[in-house]
Amino acid sequence: MEQSAGWRLTPYPAYNELSRRPDKRSAIRQGRAECRMAANALSGLQRATL
């Protein structure tokens, strides 16, 4: 019982697994969006340094 209560207090790892498995398409979309944001940030840094 105590372990289940502690698990409920820290739901983030389980929530990540649940958010990944049901629809992998949305996870892929999020990954692509993050890659785009990272690329934009890197290009912005390169422009600032140049």
Distance bins in CASP14 RR format, pairs under 12 A and 6 or more apart:
PFRMAT RR
TARGET T0000
AUTHOR 0000-0000-0000
RMODE 2
METHOD distances of the structure
MODEL  1
1 7 0 0 0 0 0 1 0 0 0 0 0
1 8 0 0 0 0 0 1 0 0 0 0 0
2 8 0 0 0 0 0 1 0 0 0 0 0
2 9 0 0 0 0 0 1 0 0 0 0 0
3 9 0 0 0 0 0 1 0 0 0 0 0
3 10 0 0 0 0 0 1 0 0 0 0 0
4 10 0 0 0 0 0 1 0 0 0 0 0
4 11 0 0 0 0 0 1 0 0 0 0 0
4 14 0 0 0 0 0 1 0 0 0 0 0
5 11 0 0 0 0 0 1 0 0 0 0 0
6 13 0 0 0 0 0 1 0 0 0 0 0
6 14 0 0 0 0 0 1 0 0 0 0 0
7 13 0 0 0 0 1 0 0 0 0 0 0
7 14 1 0 0 1 0 0 0 0 0 0 0
7 15 0 0 0 0 0 1 0 0 0 0 0
8 14 0 0 0 0 1 0 0 0 0 0 0
8 15 0 0 0 0 0 1 0 0 0 0 0
10 16 0 0 0 0 0 1 0 0 0 0 0
11 17 0 0 0 0 0 1 0 0 0 0 0
11 18 0 0 0 0 1 0 0 0 0 0 0
11 19 0 0 0 0 0 1 0 0 0 0 0
12 18 0 0 0 0 0 1 0 0 0 0 0
12 19 0 0 0 0 0 1 0 0 0 0 0
13 19 0 0 0 0 0 1 0 0 0 0 0
13 20 0 0 0 0 0 1 0 0 0 0 0
14 20 0 0 0 0 0 1 0 0 0 0 0
14 21 0 0 0 0 0 1 0 0 0 0 0
15 21 0 0 0 0 0 1 0 0 0 0 0
15 22 0 0 0 0 0 1 0 0 0 0 0
16 27 0 0 0 0 1 0 0 0 0 0 0
16 30 0 0 0 0 0 1 0 0 0 0 0
17 27 0 0 0 0 0 1 0 0 0 0 0
18 27 0 0 0 0 0 1 0 0 0 0 0
19 26 0 0 0 0 1 0 0 0 0 0 0
19 27 1 0 0 1 0 0 0 0 0 0 0
19 30 0 0 0 0 1 0 0 0 0 0 0
20 26 0 0 0 0 1 0 0 0 0 0 0
20 27 1 0 1 0 0 0 0 0 0 0 0
20 28 0 0 0 0 0 1 0 0 0 0 0
20 30 0 0 0 0 1 0 0 0 0 0 0
20 31 0 0 0 0 0 1 0 0 0 0 0
21 27 0 0 0 0 1 0 0 0 0 0 0
23 29 0 0 0 0 1 0 0 0 0 0 0
23 30 0 0 0 0 0 1 0 0 0 0 0
24 30 0 0 0 0 0 1 0 0 0 0 0
24 31 0 0 0 0 0 1 0 0 0 0 0
25 31 0 0 0 0 0 1 0 0 0 0 0
25 32 0 0 0 0 0 1 0 0 0 0 0
26 32 0 0 0 0 0 1 0 0 0 0 0
26 33 0 0 0 0 0 1 0 0 0 0 0
27 33 0 0 0 0 0 1 0 0 0 0 0
27 34 0 0 0 0 0 1 0 0 0 0 0
28 34 0 0 0 0 0 1 0 0 0 0 0
28 35 0 0 0 0 0 1 0 0 0 0 0
29 35 0 0 0 0 0 1 0 0 0 0 0
29 36 0 0 0 0 0 1 0 0 0 0 0
30 36 0 0 0 0 0 1 0 0 0 0 0
30 37 0 0 0 0 0 1 0 0 0 0 0
31 37 0 0 0 0 1 0 0 0 0 0 0
31 38 0 0 0 0 1 0 0 0 0 0 0
31 39 0 0 0 0 0 1 0 0 0 0 0
32 38 0 0 0 0 0 1 0 0 0 0 0
32 39 0 0 0 0 0 1 0 0 0 0 0
33 39 0 0 0 0 0 1 0 0 0 0 0
33 40 0 0 0 0 0 1 0 0 0 0 0
34 40 0 0 0 0 0 1 0 0 0 0 0
34 41 0 0 0 0 0 1 0 0 0 0 0
35 41 0 0 0 0 0 1 0 0 0 0 0
35 42 0 0 0 0 0 1 0 0 0 0 0
36 42 0 0 0 0 0 1 0 0 0 0 0
36 43 0 0 0 0 0 1 0 0 0 0 0
37 43 0 0 0 0 0 1 0 0 0 0 0
37 44 0 0 0 0 0 1 0 0 0 0 0
38 44 0 0 0 0 0 1 0 0 0 0 0
38 45 0 0 0 0 0 1 0 0 0 0 0
39 45 0 0 0 0 0 1 0 0 0 0 0
39 46 0 0 0 0 0 1 0 0 0 0 0
40 46 0 0 0 0 0 1 0 0 0 0 0
40 47 0 0 0 0 0 1 0 0 0 0 0
41 47 0 0 0 0 0 1 0 0 0 0 0
41 48 0 0 0 0 0 1 0 0 0 0 0
42 48 0 0 0 0 0 1 0 0 0 0 0
42 49 0 0 0 0 0 1 0 0 0 0 0
43 49 0 0 0 0 0 1 0 0 0 0 0
43 50 0 0 0 0 0 1 0 0 0 0 0
44 50 0 0 0 0 1 0 0 0 0 0 0
END
